[in-house]
C-alpha cells in the first residue's frame, strides 16, 4: 500500500520536472533562434542593440516614462527584455522617419509593431484602459 503511494508520488514529480524542463527548453530555443544570423549577417538581437544605440540620443524623459507605462502590463521577469525590444522598434521608427526626438506617436506605433499579433487583443485593451488614442494605427492592427 505504502509503496504504491510512493510510486505515484515519484511519477507525479517526474512529470512535473519533465514539464518544467520542456518549458525552459522552449524559451531557451527561442532565445537561440534570436541569436542566429540572418541573411545580412546580423541576428535579431544585433539589430535590436543597433537601433537602441543609434536612437539613444533621441529619447527624452517623457518618452522614457511613456515607454515604461507601455511595458507595465508585461510580467516583471520579462519586462526588461520586452522594454529593450520595444525600444529598439521605436528607435528604428524614429530614425527612419528622420525625427529629432522620440515622440509619443513613435512610441505607440513602435509598441504596436513590436507586439506579436496574438497579443493584439490585450494590447488594445491596455491602450483603451490608459486612454491612449491608437486610432491612427488601426490599419497596423488589422495586418
Secondary structure as GFF3:
##gff-version 3
##sequence-region A 1 143
A	DSSP	alpha_helix	2	35	.	.	.	ID=ss1
A	DSSP	alpha_helix	44	55	.	.	.	ID=ss2
A	DSSP	three_ten_helix	56	58	.	.	.	ID=ss3
A	DSSP	alpha_helix	61	70	.	.	.	ID=ss4
A	DSSP	alpha_helix	76	96	.	.	.	ID=ss5
A	DSSP	alpha_helix	104	114	.	.	.	ID=ss6
A	DSSP	three_ten_helix	117	119	.	.	.	ID=ss7
A	DSSP	alpha_helix	120	130	.	.	.	ID=ss8
A	DSSP	three_ten_helix	135	137	.	.	.	ID=ss9
A	DSSP	alpha_helix	138	141	.	.	.	ID=ss10
###
